[in-house]
């Protein structure tokens, strides 16, 4: 024993070889090294030609000492020395039975447990006793039948810690069955130090074997800790932890990491020593908290010290879709502005890449949002409606906001929670109130319960719900007069929510209040992450293993034993060998399956009766060390030094130096050739870099047409398939183009016909569409493309052929019926005839009417927005252009000319002024479409002059 360390030799008699060291010294003296050879000039050689050769009389003392040390190291290595040899633990005869805990808490000290088991198995092998080896976290395949010690060591090396609880009773029964009819001479229980519900029954089962000797190993459990719950509350992230009660207090630190294992934050754990429970608080911004993918105890290295977080913990993904036109550039007037500001800190917001709702909504749903927000969308295309219904039925939240477009829709809409009345309720009109209404307090039964409503929140316009017996059940928030403000209906596993006001501050100042933020946050929190994915299914669902925890708390790929996890509304299956803790699902969405439940407790292992006196031992910290490899390695190093010493004494280094100095050019050439060869090899083996790429254009995209359409402004018309009608449209726009070039600074190019089913429409500011009863009904895709074109800022001028269009309601002609069918699939706001103060009446010419070949029909445009005083403003919100115009005055017929510039069609009136006014109407329409309604600012001139004092 030296300094607390013990040393033993497996073959101590070999140390007698040290007595031969004097003999080795004597032999080395008899065989000195060969004399050094030196080159002399020729005359010097002749002078000493008759002298005899001389040799050294003895070896240098340091070379002799080196060789003696080399011999001593070899002798010590052959004696098999061992540092800290383990004492003999087992005694008696008969099989040696080992019950080894390899559950989740064994990950931190598994090496010590494995080495203790190895020592016992080796001792059993030295005495020729068989070994029965059973593990408490293995399945029925673990056969503990008695085997030879060498085979037992192989099985022990193949087993590691498992990230699951121990099942000691099952392992004890397997061990008892394997030893049936045999009495174990020694029973060794290598425990993890934690108690379990089946520990006493397991001890009773093993006691029935009547072992002659019982040894129980218990580790220090002061460092054992488990994480039981993580709550991402509004104020902070709170993580609950548990450890054995009564253990000495020591500091623990939790580390929060994101999906890339980057550290997001750290927090200490404060424990109640008597109860063994504690918690940690991560006071970091919610944006960072929502990026956390796992929380782990620093340095714990167990599966119980890791808490995995799935999509339900993270921030929700919210898809935002608006019915606004792209030219509404003012952000404060955008329907999505206040929604975005309210949800940005708490959710990931995604927006559509196209204005075509038939494509945009299904694409957004593929990104697995939790909530979809539709702001003032009245008509939803059939494909988008089907996708939204499936999204809601699968558990998603659909939130809709009212607006002019939704108010203008008629008929049943399955995507609203209650039946709605046509039109809207506003100040100064039918179904109106004399003063703006305030919000009533939130009901205790409402999901908005607890949200404070400011006294200054008022509503001036809203969409009304049809009275019904169950309307109160669907009402989440209401006004002081009892009319619903927010209604909702559960559909399938999801919910449809409707705000009866707009998402911007035109109908109500609710969007600019704190209550609006709280209401949206409450809705998002009620939803689940990844709707339509893996969470919240009402029926059982089987999820494949995605990434699983190993015994040391690391995420690894699933092994062959892992099975799909069954998730139901009641919860998940328990942690087992087939369903270890980890992530189940896929990249698009997964469920976190954690080891410890929220009410889990950790208790020290109590003393058990195993039928014999128990010898309790700790796992030793000092490991046995076989010194033979180290001694042989040191001897090899000394042998190399001896060889170098002989080379030096014999002048080998000098001859090498002389040869190198004589041929420096050759050596340099060799070095350069090596470098050049390496460079050539690297060049040859390097991957080929593409210097150019061939751009392949899609067959569906006509590049030449796109260049022509964008190089100059062109008016466009819809190709209906009727040659006569298309020629008339082309001739009409050609005549208008010439008139515009002659009267204004604009020089448009020749009009172009477009196929609305395939041509790109965004190149044209205005599309003229003649409507005839004989024209075929456009396809759903074509209607969706037109709707997207209008939302992106384009304007469509519908011209109903051969009809007087005095009203869009009531009895209509065949042509107007076709127009109504087309408009029924378009998401458009309410329409009205051009008012007297509209920008269209003064965009270029001052006009009172908009005649064409006929002059008996008004020109219909989007309804103007009322200001705070109830007066209609001459422009829509955002200074946008009306995306739709409707007439029946046959503009193309009035504008049409032939190649000589002669008019093709006579007007209803013989007065040439009608055609002149038709051209002026066309100029105003084009100027209005191109320049917007900037002239609406004229209404502010008196107020500005008054403010300036002029």
N, C-alpha and C positions, 0 to 999 in steps of 0.2 A: 504494500500500500504506500503510494507516494503522492502527497498533496491531495488526498481524497480519492485518488485514482488507483485501481487495482490492476495487476498485470499477471496473466497466467500463460502457461505454455502447453500446447497440445502434445508436443514431443520433447520433454525436457532433457532426455538423455542425449539429444543431438548437441546440446550445449557443451558436451565434453569435447567437441571438436575444437573449442577455443584453446585447448591445451596444445594443439598442433601449430599455433601461431609462431612460437620460437623456431620450429622446424622450417616453417615457410620463410621466416626471416633469413635463416642460414642458407636456404636454397637460393634466395634472391641475391645474396652476397656472392655466391659462386657463379652466378650467371649475370655479370654486369651487362649493360647495353653495348651494342656494337659501336666502335669508334666513329667519330664524325669524319666524313670525307671532305677535304678541302682542295680546291684547284690552285696550283702554283704556276708561276712563269716557268718556261722551259729551263732557264739557267738554274733556277732554284731547285728544280727536280734533279738536274745533273749533279749538283753539289751533294745531295742526300741520297744518291742512288744506291750507295752501299750500306745505308742504315737499315736496321731491322724495324719491322712494324711494331707499333706500340698500342696497347689497349688500356682502358681505365682499370684501376685496381679494385674499384667498388662502385655501387650504384649511389646516386644522390640520396640523401636521407629522406627528402620529401617524397621521392618516388617510392621508396621502400615503405614509408608510412601509408601512402595511398593504397598500395597493394595489400598491406596488412588489414587496413580498414575494409577494403573490398571483400576480403576473405571472411572477416568477422560478420559483415552484413549478411553474407550468404548463409553462414552458420546460424545466425539468429533467425533468418527467414525459414530455414528448414525446421527450426524448433517450434513453428506455428504459434507465435505469441498472439494473445488476445487482450485488448485493453477493456477494462470493465466487464469481465466475463459474468454472465448471469448465473445466479445461484440455482441449484436444482430445486424445482418447485414440486414436481410430482414424486410420488412414492408408491410403494406397494406394487401390485401386479394387476393384470386385467386391462381391458380397453380404457383409453383415455377419451372422455367425452368433453367436447368443447361447444359451448353455446355462445355465439358471438353476436353482439348487437351491431348491426350495420345500417341502422336507420338514419334519419335526416341529421340528428345531432352528432353523429360520428364523423362528419366531414372534417371538422377542425382538428381532431386528434386521431385520425385513422391510422397514420403511420405508427404511432406509439402502440395502438391496439394490434395492428398487424405484426409488429415486431415481437410483442409479448406472445401472440399466438404462435409465431414461428419458433420462438425459444422453447415453448412447451412441446410443440410437435417434434422438434429436433431431439429434445430429451426423451420423448417417447420412442423415437427411432433408434436412439443409442441403446435403449434397453429392450428393443424388439417388441414393443407393445403397439397394437393397432390403434388407430385414431378415428373417432366418430366426430365429424365436423358439421355443425348445424348453424345456419344464419337466420336471424330473426326478421330480416326484411327481404327474404327471398320467397319465391312461390313454391308450389308443390314439387317442382322439378329439382329442388335442392334435396338430394338423397344423402342422409347422414350415416349410411351404412359404414361399419368399421373398415378402414383401408390402411395401407402401409403409409408410413410417415412421408416418404418421398411423394406419393400421390397426393397426400393431404396438403403438402406444401404447394404443389401445383394448383390445386383447387383454391387454396387461400390466395395465391397470387392473382387468380382470375376474378376474384370478387372484390368489389369496392363499396364505398358508402352509397346508399340509396336515398333519394329525396322523399321518402315516404315514412310514415310511422312504423314502429316495430310491431310485430305480431308474435310475441313470445310464446303464447300458448300453442299456436299452431306449430312453431318450431320445436317446442318441447315435446309435443305429441309425435312429431316425425322422429325425433331422437329416441323417444321411448319405444316406438315401434321398431326402429332399426336395431335397438339393443335388446329386443325381446329375448328372454332366456339367458341374458348375460348380465353380470354385475360389473359395472364400471369401477375400476380401481381408483380413478380420479375423475371428478367432475369439475370443470373449469368454466366459470361464467364470466366472460369479458363484457361487462355492461357499459352502457353509456351514461350511467349515473342518474337517469331520470326514471321516475315511477310511471307505471302504465296501468290501465284498468285490468289487464290480464296478467299482471306480474305475479300475483299471489297464486292464481291457478296454475301458472307455469311452474312455480316453485314446488307446488304440491305434486304435480305430475313428475317432476324430476326426483323429488324425494322418494317417490314410490320405487325408483330404481335401486335404492339403498346403496349409494356410493360409499366407498371406504374413506375417501378424502374429498373435500369440497373447497375449492379456491374461487373467490370472487374478486374480480378487479373492478375498482371504481375510479373514474377520473375526477379531476377537479372541475366542478360544474359552475364555478363563479363566472366563467366567460360565456356560458350558454345563454342565448337570447333569441327571441322569436318576434316577428312582426305580425300583428293580428288584424289591423285595419288601417285604411288610409282614407281620410275625409277631406276632399278639396272644397272647403267651405269658402264663403265669400271673403272672410278676413285673412285666412291663412290655410296652409296645408297642414293638417293634424294627423300624425301617425301614431297609432297605439302599439305598444310593445309589452312583452311579458318575459319574465325570467324567474328562476326558482326563488321562492320566498325565503327570507332569512339569510341569504347569502351576503357576504360583505359587499358594501357599496363600492362601485368602481365606475369610471366614466365610459360611456358609449357614445359614439358619433354616428349619425345616419347620413348617408350620401344619396342624393337624388340624381339620377342620370337620365338622359334622353335616349332615344332609340339608337343613337350612334355611340352610346356609352360615354358621352361627354358629361362632365360634372355640371349640374345645374345649380346645386346649392347643398349646404351642409347644415345640420342642426344637432345639438346635444339632446340626449334622452334623460329626462328627469324621472327617477323611479321612487316609488313608495316601497322601501325595503321590506316592510312587514307584509305587504300584500303581493309584492312581486310584479306590480303593474306600473307602467309609466307611459309617457307620451312625449313626442317631439313636435315642435312647430317650425315650419318653414315659412318665414316672413319674407317671401319674395313675390314679385308682381305676378298677377294671375296669368299674364301672357307666358311667363316662363314656367309657371306651375303646370299649365296645360300641355307643355311639351315633355313632361316627365313620363318616362316609360317604365322605370323601376326604381325602387328604394331599397337600399341595402345597408346593413351594419358594417361599418368599416372594419376590415380584418376578421370578420366572423367566419367566412368560408363554409356556411351551411345553407341548405335550402330554406330552412325556417327563418333565417335572417334576411330573406329577400322577399319583397312585396312587389308583385308584378301588377301593372296597371293596364287596363284594356281601353277600348274606345269609349266605354261608358264613363270613365274617369276624365277623359280629355275634353277639351272644348269641342262644342258641336260644330258641324259644318252646315252652313246655311246658304242655300241657293237663292239668289235675288233675280227676279224677272220683273221688268216694268213694261207697261204699255205706252210709255212716253215716246215721242218722236226724237230722233237723234239731233234735231236742230234746237231742242230745248237746252241751250248751253248754260243757263244760269243755274248753278248748283243748288241754291237755296230754294228753287222752285222745282227741283227734281223730286219725283215721288220716292226715290230710293235714298235721298241724301240723309234724312233724319234716321231712317232705318239703319243705314250703314254706320252712322256716327254712334247710334245706340248699341249696336252689336259688335262693332269692331274690336273692342277690348276683350270680348268674351267668346267669340266664335270665329271660325275661319269662313270668310265670305267668298263665294264663288259666283261668277257672272257668266252669262251665255256668250259664246263667241260669235253668234249670228242673231239677227233679229227675226229670223224665221222660227216662229214658235214650234212648228211641227218638227223641227230639227233641234232647236235649242233646248227645249224641256227634256226630251229623252237623253240628250247628251249630258245635261246636268245631273239627271238621275243616275247615270252610270258612274258618277263620282261619289255616290253613296252619301247624299246629304241627310241630315236629321230633320231639317226644316226647309220647306220651299215657300218662298214669299212671292206672291203675285200682287203687284201694285197696279191697280186700275187696269185690269185685263178683263174685258167683257166676254169675248168669244174666244174659246180655246179650241184649236184644231182637233180633229177626231183622234189622230195618233197621239197627240200630247195629252188629251183627256184620258185616253185609255192608260197611258203610262202613269199619269197622276193618280188615277183610281187605284192602280196596283200598288203604287208607292204608299198611299194612305192605308190601304188594306193590309199592307205588310208592316205597318207600325209607324209610318212617317207622319209628320205634322205639316199640314198645308195651311198657310196663313194668307188670307186675301184682304186687300184693302179696297174700299169703294172709290169711286171716281166717275167722271162723266161717261166713260166707256161701259162700265158695269151698270150704271144707271140707265143707259140706252138699250141694254139687252132686254129681250122679251123671251118668254117661254121658260120651261123648267131647266134648271141648271143643277146637275148632280154634285157639283163641286162647291156648293154653298150650303151652309148648315141649316138655313131656314128659307122659307119662301119669301121672296122680296116683292115689294110693290114697284111698278114701273115709275120711272122718274125719281126725283129726290125731294126731300123736304127742306125748305130754305126760308130765310127771312123774307117777308113781303109777298109771298105767293100762296098758292093753295096748299093746304095741309101745313101751314106755317105757324110760327109763334112770333109774338111781337118783340121779344127780347131773346138773346142767345141763352141757351140752356146750359146749366152746370152739370157736372158729373155727380152722381149719387155715390155715397160711401160703398165700398166693396163689401159684398155679403160674406159672411163667415163660411158659407158653403161654396163660394166661388174659388177657383184656382188662383184668383188675384187677391185672396183674403190677406189682409195685413198691409197692402200697398196704400200708402197715404195719397189722397187726392188733393192737390192744391185748390184753394178757393178760386183762383183766377183762371182755371181751365174752363173754357166755354166751347160750345158747339153751335155753329150757325147754319150748317147744312148737313144732311145725312140721308142715307137710304133707309127707308122704313121696311120693317118686317111685317108680313101678313099676320094678323092675330091668329093664334091657335091655342089649343088647350095645353100644349107642352112647351109653349114659347118660353115660359119662365125657367123651365128646366135647362133650356139651351142658352140662357142668358148668363154671361160671365160679368158683364158690366153694363150699367144703364145710366140714363140721365135722370135728373130730379123729377121729370114728369113721367117717368116709368118706361119710356121708350128704350129699347135695347141699343146699346152702343157697341158691344162686342158679344157675338153669339158663337156657339161652337156645337159641334155634333161629332160623336164618336162613330167612326165607320171602320169596320174590321178591327184591326189592332191599332189603328191610327186615329187622328183627329183632324177635323176641318174647322178652322177658326176664321171668322169674318169680322173685321173692323168696319163699322158702318160709316166711317168717315175716311177721307183721303189720308195718305201717308205724308203729305206735306201740309203746310199751314194755310191752306185756302178755305177749307171747310171748318177747320177747328184749330185752336192753338195747342191741342193735345200733343202733337209731335214735338213741340219745343219745350215740353215740360219734363220734369224728372219722373213723373208717373208713367210716361210713355216708355222710358228706358226700363223701368222696373217691370212693366207689363211684358215687354218683349223678352227681357231676361227670364222672367218666370215661364213664358211659353217655351223658350229654348231649354230651360232646365227641366221642364216636364218631358221634353222629347228625349229620345235616346240617341246616342251616337251611332252613326252608320245604320240609319233606318233602312229596312229592307235587306239588312245584312245578317248579323248574328245575334243581336241583342233583343230581348223582350218578346220572344216568340210565345204565342199563346199555346201552341202545341209543341210536343217534344221535337228536338232537332239534334241530329248527330253531326258533330264537328270534327274534322280530322285533326290530328296533332300537327302543329306548325313549328313551334320552337319550345323545347322542354328544358327544365332545370335538371342538372345532374346533382350528384351528392355533395358537391362543393358550392352550389349556388350559381353555376354558370349556365347560360342558355346554349343548348347544343341541339343538333338535329335529332329528330325522333328515332328511337331504336326499333328493332323488330317487335318488341313486346308491347309498345304503345298502341292503344286502340282508340277509336273515335270517342269523343266525350258527348254524353247525352245531356242536353240543356233543356229544361222545361221552365214554365212560369214559376214553379215552386223552388227552383234552384238547380244546382249542379250535383252530379254524382260525387261521392267522397273521393279523396285522394287514395289511390291504390297503385299497385305495380303496373296495372294496365292503363291507368289514368294518372300518371305522376303530375306534379305541379308544372305549369308552363302555360303556353299560349296555344289555343285551339282555334282553328279557322284557316285563314289565309292572309295574304298581304292586304287585301281589300277590307278585311275586318276580322277580328278575333276576340276570343273571350279569355280572360285571365283566370286560370285555375290555380288558386293559392293553397298552400299547405295548411296553415293554421286558421281556424275560425275566429270570429270576433270574441268569443267567450272562452278561448283556449287558456289552460293553466299549465304551468310547469312545476312539478314537485320533485324533490330529491327521492332517490330510491330508498325505500325503507328496508330494514333488515328482514330477510326471509329465511324460513326454515327449509333446508335442502336435505334433511335426513341425516346429516353428519355435521361435525364441528366445522364451522366456516372460517377459513383463513382469508381475511380481507387484506388486499394488497393494492397499492396505488400503481398506476402506470409510471415506470421509472423514466426520469428525464434524461439520465446518462445512458446512452446506447452502447452496446458492445461493439468493439471495432477490431476486426481482423487486421493485424499489422503486416501479414505476409506480403500483400501486393505492394505496400509502401516500401518495405525493406528490399524486395526484389527490384523495384523501380530505382531506389537509391543505389543499389549495387550496379545496375545498368549504367547509371550516370557516371559512377566512378570508373567503370570499365571504359567508357568513352573518353574520359579525361586521361586515363592511362595511355590509350592509343594516341591521343594528341600529343602527350608528353614524349612518347617514343619518336613520333614524327619530327618533333622539334629538335630533340637531341641528335638525331641522325641527319640534320641539315635539310630535311625535306622542304621546309618553308623557304629556305634560301634558294634552292634550285628552282622552285616554282616562281619565286619573285624574279630570278635571273631570266628564265625563259619568257616570262611575260614582258619584261622590260626590253628584250631583244626584238620582239614582234608587236610593238604597240599598234602599228597600222593594221596588221592582221586582226588583232583583237577588236579594234574599233570597227573594222569592216564587218566582223561577225555580229557585233552589237547592232550596227545599223541595219544589216540584213534581217535580223530578228524583228526589229521594230517595223521595218517595211513590210515584212511578211504578215505581222499582226494587223497592220493597217489594211493590207489587201484583203485579208481574211474577213475583217470586220465589214469591209465594203461589200464583199461578195455575199456575205451572210445576212446583211442588213435587209429589212423588208423594203420592197419597192414602194416609193412614194408616188402617188398619182399627182401629176403636174397639171392636169386639166380634167374637167368634168363635162360631160355632155348633158346639156339641159334638155330633157325630154318634156315636151308640152303635152298636156292631156288632150285627147281627142275632143273632149267636151268644151274646150276653151279655144275660141278662135282668136289668135293673137293679132292677125291683121285687122279684124273687125274692132278689137279692143283699142288698137293704136288709132284707128280712124275715129272711133267714138270719143276718145279722150283728147285728141289733138285739137279739136274744135268743138264748140258747143253745138249740139244737135237736138232738135225736137224729135220725139219718137211717137210712133203710133202702134197700136196692137194689131198684129196680123190676124184677122178673124178667119181666114180661109176662103172668104168670099172675095173673088178677084175684083169685082166692081166696087165693093165697099172699101177694099184696101187701096185701090187706085184713087178713090175719092179722098180718103184720108191723106194719102201721099200728096195729092194735088193741093188739098187745103193747107197742109203744113208748109208746102213749098211756097204758096202764095203769102202766108203769114211771115215766113222767113224773109222773103224779099221785102215786104213792107217794113219789118223790123230793121233790116239793114238800111233801108232808105230813111227812116224816121229817127233812129236811135244810134248810139255809138256801138251797139252790139252788131256783130256780123256773124250770124249763125251759119253752120254748114247745112248741107242738104239734109232734109228729114230722113230718118231711118226707121224701117219697120222692125219690130221685135217680136220674137216668139216667146211668150211669157213662160213656156214650159222649159226652156233650155238657155235662152240668151241671158247674159248678165245685164241686169236692169239698172245697176247703180251708176252707170255711165251717163244717164239721161236725167236732167232735172224735171222734165215734164213728159208724161206719157198720155197721149190722147187715145181713149178707148171708146169707139162707137159701139153701142149696144143695140142689138136687133133680136127680135123674138125668134128668128130662124137660126141664130148662131148657136153652136153646140155649147153646152154648159162646160166651163173650164174644170179641169181636174182639181182634186184636193191639193196636190203638190203645187199646181200653178197658182191657186188662191193663196197658199202659204207664202209663195215667193212674192206675190203682189203685196201681201200684208207686211212682209219683212221690208220690202222696198219702201213702203209708206212710213214704217217706223224708223227707217234709216234716213229720212229727210226728203224722200221723193214725193211728188204729187201726181195723182192720177185724175185726169179730167174725163169723167163718164159723160157721154153724149147719147141720150136715148133717141133712137131714130123714129120719126113719124108719130110722136106722142107729145101731148101737152102735159108738162110736169108741174102741176100746181101744188101737189101735195105728195108726200112720201108715204102716206097712210091711206086707209080706206080702199075704195074700189080703184083698181089700177088696170092698165092695158096689158097686153101680152109682153110688150117690150119692157114695161116697167116691172112686170112680174119677174122677168129674167134678171133685171137689175136687182130686185129685192132678193132673189136667190143668191146672187153673187155677194151682195152686201151682208147677207145673213151669215156667211162664213168668214167675213172680215171683222177684225176687232177695231171698230171705229167709234168715235165719240158721238154725242148728239149733233144733229145738223140743223141748219136754219138758212133761209134766204139771206143773201148778202145784205147786212144792215146799211143804213145810209152813212154811218160814220166809219165803215170798214176801210182798211187800207187799200183794198182792191178798187175802191171808187176813186182813188187819187194816187195810185202807184206811178202813173205817167200822165194819163189824161184824167180830167175830171169827168166822171161818169155817174149817171143815175140808174142805168140799166145795162144789161149785157146781151144785146140781141145777136142773132146769127142769121141763118137763112130764114128763121122764124123769130118772132119777138114776143111770144105769148107765155114763155116759161121763165121763171126766175133762175138765178144761179145759186145753187146750194153749196154752203161751205160749213166747216166746223163752227159750232156755236161759240160765241165770244164769252169770255170769263167776266164775271161781275167783280167789281172792286168792293172795298169795305162799305161804301155807301149804297150798294145795291145797283149802281150804274154799270152798264156794260162797257168794258174797255174796247178800243178799236183793234186790239191785238190780243192774241192768246198769250198765256204765261210762257215766259222764256223768249218772247219775240219770235215765235215759231210761225212757219207757214202752214196753212191748212193742207193736210196731206190728201184731202179728197175734195173734189168739186164735181157737182152733178148739174146737168142741164138737159134740155130737150130742144134747144134752139138750132141744132145742126150747125155748129161752128164751121166744120170742115167744108160744108156746102157753100157757105158764104165766103170762105177764104180761097176756095179752089180756083186755080187758073191753069191754062194750058201752056204749051211751050212758048207761045207768042205773047203770053201775059193777058189773054182774054179770059173773062169770067166764064165758068162752065155752067153755073146754075143760077137761075133768077131768084131774087128774094121775094118774100110775100108782098112787100110794098114796092111800088114802082119808084119810090123816092130813093135816089142813090145814096142818100144820107144813111140809110139803114146798113148798107154794106160798109160804109165808112165807119159807122159806129161799131160794126162787128169786128173790123180790123183793130179799132182802138181797144175794144174789149180784149182781143187777143194779145195786144201789146201790154195792156195792164196785167193780164194773167201771167205772161212770161216774165215781166219785170218784177211782179210780186213774188213769183217762184224763185227768181234768181237773186234778188236783193233782200228778200225778207220784208218785214213790215216796219222798216226803220222810220217810215214817214209817220208812223203812229206817234212818234215823239212830238209832232206838231201840237198835240193837245196839251203838252206841258209848257209850251212857249209862253202863254199868258202868266202862268205861275212863276216861271223863271224871270220874266221881265219885271213882274211885281216885286220879286225878291231883290232884283238888282236896282230897284227904284226908278225904273224907266217907264 
